[in-house]
Amino acid sequence: MTPALRIISPGLSTTVQDVGRTGYQRLGVSLGGALDQVSLHAANALVGNPCNAGALEALYVGPSFAIEAEDVRLSFAGADAMIEIFADADADADSSETIRPMQSIHLRRGQVVRIGSLKNGTTLYIAVEGGFDIAPVLGSVSTDSRGKIGGWQGRPLIAGDVLPLRHATATERNEYRIDGLDLSAPGRFRAVPGPQSDYFSDDEIERFFASEYTVGAGSNRMGMQLKGRPIQHRRGFNIVSDAIATGSIQIPGSGLPIVLLADHQTTGGYPKIATVISADLPALGRLPIGSRISFAPVTLQEAAAARRQLAANLEGIGGKMVPIRPAPATVETRLLECNLISGVYDAAA
């Protein structure tokens, strides 16, 4: 039997994601990849995978799935959530074990994982030791739902999906948790002005950076729609379509900013007042609807320095991993471990 995870309930939107599909935007293929690369990196580190391995990305509400393998090692990283482990699909809540994200866990065939609503963030990553046995498309297993490529059949998961695993069994090792990984949002997201700054007056650019916005309900993996004070165009709101970078802040005819995220289109015809720097994109990707957000202007040199710091922080995630200590033994378990019989006598003799 092929080792696998069988999806019982997919949650709100669960897809396979890795670091993205680089090098094909000129052909109209979006970058894609995890909204929160930091949490993806952490989930892979906890199970010993390469940092670019594919994992499940759950948005807002997590999935439920059953283990169809001899045993597996899973990890969870990102937003807070109640993660319940059941002995089998028929077990009741009273018999479940509850864990929190930022740790790995060893599970066996038939056990069921149920993940509830996410808190303090939008994204949770579920990695499995060895990864999923899914063929990459253009060098990536990331799901491009609009292009219907990558991931599992080019779409979010549905009930009944069976995701094949590369490893039939888990390795023998301790379990780990990550301590001290800061996933909080910055006070202001750093952005480089432009590239179409000339479509806005200096006063409007200054007002944009001084304004506070709210993440709107229409936001998704393609773009974050912001509600607040509209930005006035100086030269109209149509441009000859040009290339889009992740983090670009478009100002359409409504004047309300749209921050383009992982699944953004490759070209666009609205002027872009600024671009969120790459170092702040993971924190941006985990912002839930209703969050308040503002931006601070930085230079290209500052953006490059922040990117180098992010790379160093990612390299340092392994140093934040600590073994999970087994629970202290109770009197009963200690008695069971001890040999309380000093000898055996044959009464008949």
Secondary structure as the mmCIF struct_conf table of DSSP 4:
data_model
#
loop_
_struct_conf.conf_type_id
_struct_conf.id
_struct_conf.beg_label_comp_id
_struct_conf.beg_label_asym_id
_struct_conf.beg_label_seq_id
_struct_conf.end_label_comp_id
_struct_conf.end_label_asym_id
_struct_conf.end_label_seq_id
STRN STRN1 ALA A 4 SER A 9
BEND BEND1 LEU A 12 LEU A 12
STRN STRN2 SER A 13 GLN A 17
BEND BEND2 VAL A 19 VAL A 19
TURN_TY1_P TURN_TY1_P1 THR A 22 GLY A 23
HELX_RH_3T_P HELX_RH_3T_P1 GLN A 25 LEU A 27
TURN_TY1_P TURN_TY1_P2 GLY A 28 GLY A 28
BEND BEND3 LEU A 35 LEU A 35
HELX_RH_AL_P HELX_RH_AL_P1 GLN A 37 VAL A 47
TURN_TY1_P TURN_TY1_P3 GLY A 48 GLY A 48
TURN_TY1_P TURN_TY1_P4 CYS A 51 ASN A 52
STRN STRN3 ALA A 55 LEU A 59
BEND BEND4 TYR A 60 TYR A 60
STRN STRN4 VAL A 61 VAL A 61
STRN STRN5 SER A 64 GLU A 68
BEND BEND5 ALA A 69 GLU A 70
STRN STRN6 ASP A 71 ASP A 80
STRN STRN7 ILE A 83 PHE A 86
BEND BEND6 ALA A 87 ASP A 88
TURN_TY1_P TURN_TY1_P5 ALA A 89 ASP A 90
HELX_RH_3T_P HELX_RH_3T_P2 ALA A 93 SER A 95
STRN STRN8 GLU A 97 ILE A 99
BEND BEND7 PRO A 101 MET A 102
STRN STRN9 GLN A 103 ARG A 108
TURN_TY1_P TURN_TY1_P6 ARG A 109 GLY A 110
STRN STRN10 VAL A 112 ILE A 115
STRN STRN11 SER A 117 SER A 117
STRN STRN12 LYS A 119 VAL A 128
TURN_TY1_P TURN_TY1_P7 GLU A 129 GLY A 130
STRN STRN13 PHE A 132 PHE A 132
STRN STRN14 VAL A 137 VAL A 137
TURN_TY1_P TURN_TY1_P8 LEU A 138 GLY A 139
STRN STRN15 SER A 140 SER A 140
STRN STRN16 ASP A 144 ASP A 144
TURN_TY1_P TURN_TY1_P9 SER A 145 LYS A 148
STRN STRN17 ILE A 149 ILE A 149
BEND BEND8 GLY A 150 GLY A 150
TURN_TY1_P TURN_TY1_P10 GLY A 151 GLY A 151
STRN STRN18 TRP A 152 TRP A 152
TURN_TY1_P TURN_TY1_P11 GLN A 153 GLY A 154
STRN STRN19 ARG A 155 ARG A 155
TURN_TY1_P TURN_TY1_P12 ALA A 159 GLY A 160
STRN STRN20 VAL A 162 PRO A 164
STRN STRN21 LEU A 165 LEU A 165
BEND BEND9 ARG A 166 ARG A 166
BEND BEND10 ALA A 168 THR A 169
BEND BEND11 GLU A 172 GLU A 172
STRN STRN22 TYR A 176 ILE A 178
BEND BEND12 GLY A 180 GLY A 180
HELX_LH_PP_P HELX_LH_PP_P1 SER A 184 PRO A 186
BEND BEND13 GLY A 187 ARG A 188
STRN STRN23 PHE A 189 PRO A 193
BEND BEND14 PRO A 195 GLN A 196
HELX_RH_3T_P HELX_RH_3T_P3 SER A 197 TYR A 199
BEND BEND15 PHE A 200 PHE A 200
HELX_RH_AL_P HELX_RH_AL_P2 ASP A 202 ALA A 210
STRN STRN24 TYR A 213 VAL A 215
TURN_TY1_P TURN_TY1_P13 ALA A 217 GLY A 218
BEND BEND16 ARG A 221 MET A 222
STRN STRN25 GLY A 223 LYS A 227
BEND BEND17 GLY A 228 ARG A 229
HELX_LH_PP_P HELX_LH_PP_P2 PRO A 230 HIS A 233
BEND BEND18 ARG A 234 ARG A 235
BEND BEND19 PHE A 237 PHE A 237
STRN STRN26 ASP A 242 ALA A 243
TURN_TY1_P TURN_TY1_P14 THR A 246 GLY A 247
STRN STRN27 SER A 248 GLN A 250
TURN_TY1_P TURN_TY1_P15 GLY A 253 SER A 254
STRN STRN28 ILE A 258 LEU A 260
TURN_TY1_P TURN_TY1_P16 ALA A 262 ASP A 263
BEND BEND20 THR A 266 THR A 266
STRN STRN29 THR A 267 GLY A 268
BEND BEND21 TYR A 270 TYR A 270
STRN STRN30 LYS A 272 VAL A 276
HELX_RH_3T_P HELX_RH_3T_P4 SER A 278 ASP A 280
HELX_RH_AL_P HELX_RH_AL_P3 LEU A 281 GLY A 285
TURN_TY1_P TURN_TY1_P17 ARG A 286 ARG A 286
HELX_LH_PP_P HELX_LH_PP_P3 LEU A 287 PRO A 288
TURN_TY1_P TURN_TY1_P18 ILE A 289 GLY A 290
STRN STRN31 ARG A 292 ILE A 293
STRN STRN32 PHE A 295 PRO A 297
HELX_RH_AL_P HELX_RH_AL_P4 LEU A 300 GLU A 315
HELX_RH_3T_P HELX_RH_3T_P5 GLY A 316 LYS A 320
STRN STRN33 MET A 321 PRO A 323
HELX_LH_PP_P HELX_LH_PP_P4 ILE A 324 THR A 330
HELX_RH_AL_P HELX_RH_AL_P5 VAL A 331 GLU A 337
BEND BEND22 CYS A 338 CYS A 338
TURN_TY1_P TURN_TY1_P19 ALA A 347 ALA A 348
#
